[in-house]
Amino acid sequence: MERKARAAQTEAALKAAAQRQFAERGYLNTKITDITTAAGRAAGSFYQHFASKEDLLQALLADMHGQASQVFDDDGPAHDLTDPAQLRQHLAAAWQVMRDNRPVVTALFESALAAGPASGELWKRLTGDTVVFRDHLRDLQEQGHALPGDPVLVAAAMGGMLSMLGYALLPVTPGAPGPTDAPSAADGGRPGYPDAQVVDTLASLLLYGLAGPGERGAVSPG
């Protein structure tokens, strides 16, 4: 039992160190030895837990998915993404998961770009990360609701907007405070849109497009 506990501590330390290194150096510039040094572990300990840096990244992605899956109870009432409040709740939850894991979001993006367009990695990431949206959209379609397109494509488009906004707007440093109402020079001059404003804007855009709110009313601020 003590050995398992030490192994779990080492794995957690490597994951935490990887997130710090990805934030400071970028995924592509981070070496395995950078991670083990930052974790205070021997270089060889890495391979007792992960086959490669990409394998570690996939483990971090699995942790993100696990965090996201805890947000909603799939055994509860059916989710209606055409309802402003429910759509906003889903987007806000996804945004929070991205905020909590900003270095992982960045690393996944860098890894997919490095693989090149012919690999299809970006599309694979988008469709894999938007399964919840896709399933809810398919439920709506089966109930007779007319979607703007195929559920897989619509879900991927939603995820694409979310992930690119997260990449562009969320603070680089893990644990950094949320954006204020002014750009931060310390964080690359990112515009300081509050989280609620980002989520409300995206929810309204997805619900109403550029035509503005219809009969169901505008999205209420969080």
Secondary structure as a PSIPRED ss2 file (coil, helix, strand):
# PSIPRED VFORMAT (PSIPRED V4.0)

   1 M C   1.000  0.000  0.000
   2 E H   0.000  1.000  0.000
   3 R H   0.000  1.000  0.000
   4 K H   0.000  1.000  0.000
   5 A H   0.000  1.000  0.000
   6 R H   0.000  1.000  0.000
   7 A H   0.000  1.000  0.000
   8 A H   0.000  1.000  0.000
   9 Q H   0.000  1.000  0.000
  10 T H   0.000  1.000  0.000
  11 E H   0.000  1.000  0.000
  12 A H   0.000  1.000  0.000
  13 A H   0.000  1.000  0.000
  14 L H   0.000  1.000  0.000
  15 K H   0.000  1.000  0.000
  16 A H   0.000  1.000  0.000
  17 A H   0.000  1.000  0.000
  18 A H   0.000  1.000  0.000
  19 Q H   0.000  1.000  0.000
  20 R H   0.000  1.000  0.000
  21 Q H   0.000  1.000  0.000
  22 F H   0.000  1.000  0.000
  23 A H   0.000  1.000  0.000
  24 E H   0.000  1.000  0.000
  25 R H   0.000  1.000  0.000
  26 G C   1.000  0.000  0.000
  27 Y C   1.000  0.000  0.000
  28 L C   1.000  0.000  0.000
  29 N C   1.000  0.000  0.000
  30 T C   1.000  0.000  0.000
  31 K C   1.000  0.000  0.000
  32 I H   0.000  1.000  0.000
  33 T H   0.000  1.000  0.000
  34 D H   0.000  1.000  0.000
  35 I H   0.000  1.000  0.000
  36 T H   0.000  1.000  0.000
  37 T H   0.000  1.000  0.000
  38 A H   0.000  1.000  0.000
  39 A H   0.000  1.000  0.000
  40 G C   1.000  0.000  0.000
  41 R C   1.000  0.000  0.000
  42 A C   1.000  0.000  0.000
  43 A H   0.000  1.000  0.000
  44 G H   0.000  1.000  0.000
  45 S H   0.000  1.000  0.000
  46 F H   0.000  1.000  0.000
  47 Y H   0.000  1.000  0.000
  48 Q H   0.000  1.000  0.000
  49 H C   1.000  0.000  0.000
  50 F C   1.000  0.000  0.000
  51 A C   1.000  0.000  0.000
  52 S C   1.000  0.000  0.000
  53 K H   0.000  1.000  0.000
  54 E H   0.000  1.000  0.000
  55 D H   0.000  1.000  0.000
  56 L H   0.000  1.000  0.000
  57 L H   0.000  1.000  0.000
  58 Q H   0.000  1.000  0.000
  59 A H   0.000  1.000  0.000
  60 L H   0.000  1.000  0.000
  61 L H   0.000  1.000  0.000
  62 A H   0.000  1.000  0.000
  63 D H   0.000  1.000  0.000
  64 M H   0.000  1.000  0.000
  65 H H   0.000  1.000  0.000
  66 G H   0.000  1.000  0.000
  67 Q H   0.000  1.000  0.000
  68 A H   0.000  1.000  0.000
  69 S H   0.000  1.000  0.000
  70 Q C   1.000  0.000  0.000
  71 V C   1.000  0.000  0.000
  72 F C   1.000  0.000  0.000
  73 D C   1.000  0.000  0.000
  74 D C   1.000  0.000  0.000
  75 D C   1.000  0.000  0.000
  76 G C   1.000  0.000  0.000
  77 P C   1.000  0.000  0.000
  78 A C   1.000  0.000  0.000
  79 H C   1.000  0.000  0.000
  80 D C   1.000  0.000  0.000
  81 L C   1.000  0.000  0.000
  82 T C   1.000  0.000  0.000
  83 D C   1.000  0.000  0.000
  84 P H   0.000  1.000  0.000
  85 A H   0.000  1.000  0.000
  86 Q H   0.000  1.000  0.000
  87 L H   0.000  1.000  0.000
  88 R H   0.000  1.000  0.000
  89 Q H   0.000  1.000  0.000
  90 H H   0.000  1.000  0.000
  91 L H   0.000  1.000  0.000
  92 A H   0.000  1.000  0.000
  93 A H   0.000  1.000  0.000
  94 A H   0.000  1.000  0.000
  95 W H   0.000  1.000  0.000
  96 Q H   0.000  1.000  0.000
  97 V H   0.000  1.000  0.000
  98 M H   0.000  1.000  0.000
  99 R H   0.000  1.000  0.000
 100 D H   0.000  1.000  0.000
 101 N C   1.000  0.000  0.000
 102 R H   0.000  1.000  0.000
 103 P H   0.000  1.000  0.000
 104 V H   0.000  1.000  0.000
 105 V H   0.000  1.000  0.000
 106 T H   0.000  1.000  0.000
 107 A H   0.000  1.000  0.000
 108 L H   0.000  1.000  0.000
 109 F H   0.000  1.000  0.000
 110 E H   0.000  1.000  0.000
 111 S H   0.000  1.000  0.000
 112 A H   0.000  1.000  0.000
 113 L H   0.000  1.000  0.000
 114 A H   0.000  1.000  0.000
 115 A H   0.000  1.000  0.000
 116 G C   1.000  0.000  0.000
 117 P H   0.000  1.000  0.000
 118 A H   0.000  1.000  0.000
 119 S H   0.000  1.000  0.000
 120 G C   1.000  0.000  0.000
 121 E H   0.000  1.000  0.000
 122 L H   0.000  1.000  0.000
 123 W H   0.000  1.000  0.000
 124 K H   0.000  1.000  0.000
 125 R H   0.000  1.000  0.000
 126 L H   0.000  1.000  0.000
 127 T H   0.000  1.000  0.000
 128 G H   0.000  1.000  0.000
 129 D H   0.000  1.000  0.000
 130 T C   1.000  0.000  0.000
 131 V H   0.000  1.000  0.000
 132 V H   0.000  1.000  0.000
 133 F H   0.000  1.000  0.000
 134 R H   0.000  1.000  0.000
 135 D H   0.000  1.000  0.000
 136 H H   0.000  1.000  0.000
 137 L H   0.000  1.000  0.000
 138 R H   0.000  1.000  0.000
 139 D H   0.000  1.000  0.000
 140 L H   0.000  1.000  0.000
 141 Q H   0.000  1.000  0.000
 142 E H   0.000  1.000  0.000
 143 Q C   1.000  0.000  0.000
 144 G C   1.000  0.000  0.000
 145 H C   1.000  0.000  0.000
 146 A C   1.000  0.000  0.000
 147 L C   1.000  0.000  0.000
 148 P C   1.000  0.000  0.000
 149 G C   1.000  0.000  0.000
 150 D C   1.000  0.000  0.000
 151 P H   0.000  1.000  0.000
 152 V H   0.000  1.000  0.000
 153 L H   0.000  1.000  0.000
 154 V H   0.000  1.000  0.000
 155 A H   0.000  1.000  0.000
 156 A H   0.000  1.000  0.000
 157 A H   0.000  1.000  0.000
 158 M H   0.000  1.000  0.000
 159 G H   0.000  1.000  0.000
 160 G H   0.000  1.000  0.000
 161 M H   0.000  1.000  0.000
 162 L H   0.000  1.000  0.000
 163 S H   0.000  1.000  0.000
 164 M H   0.000  1.000  0.000
 165 L H   0.000  1.000  0.000
 166 G H   0.000  1.000  0.000
 167 Y H   0.000  1.000  0.000
 168 A H   0.000  1.000  0.000
 169 L H   0.000  1.000  0.000
 170 L C   1.000  0.000  0.000
 171 P C   1.000  0.000  0.000
 172 V C   1.000  0.000  0.000
 173 T C   1.000  0.000  0.000
 174 P C   1.000  0.000  0.000
 175 G C   1.000  0.000  0.000
 176 A C   1.000  0.000  0.000
 177 P C   1.000  0.000  0.000
 178 G C   1.000  0.000  0.000
 179 P C   1.000  0.000  0.000
 180 T C   1.000  0.000  0.000
 181 D C   1.000  0.000  0.000
 182 A C   1.000  0.000  0.000
 183 P C   1.000  0.000  0.000
 184 S E   0.000  0.000  1.000
 185 A H   0.000  1.000  0.000
 186 A H   0.000  1.000  0.000
 187 D H   0.000  1.000  0.000
 188 G C   1.000  0.000  0.000
 189 G C   1.000  0.000  0.000
 190 R E   0.000  0.000  1.000
 191 P C   1.000  0.000  0.000
 192 G C   1.000  0.000  0.000
 193 Y C   1.000  0.000  0.000
 194 P C   1.000  0.000  0.000
 195 D H   0.000  1.000  0.000
 196 A H   0.000  1.000  0.000
 197 Q H   0.000  1.000  0.000
 198 V H   0.000  1.000  0.000
 199 V H   0.000  1.000  0.000
 200 D H   0.000  1.000  0.000
 201 T H   0.000  1.000  0.000
 202 L H   0.000  1.000  0.000
 203 A H   0.000  1.000  0.000
 204 S H   0.000  1.000  0.000
 205 L H   0.000  1.000  0.000
 206 L H   0.000  1.000  0.000
 207 L H   0.000  1.000  0.000
 208 Y H   0.000  1.000  0.000
 209 G C   1.000  0.000  0.000
 210 L C   1.000  0.000  0.000
 211 A C   1.000  0.000  0.000
 212 G C   1.000  0.000  0.000
 213 P C   1.000  0.000  0.000
 214 G C   1.000  0.000  0.000
 215 E C   1.000  0.000  0.000
 216 R C   1.000  0.000  0.000
 217 G C   1.000  0.000  0.000
 218 A C   1.000  0.000  0.000
 219 V C   1.000  0.000  0.000
 220 S C   1.000  0.000  0.000
 221 P C   1.000  0.000  0.000
 222 G C   1.000  0.000  0.000
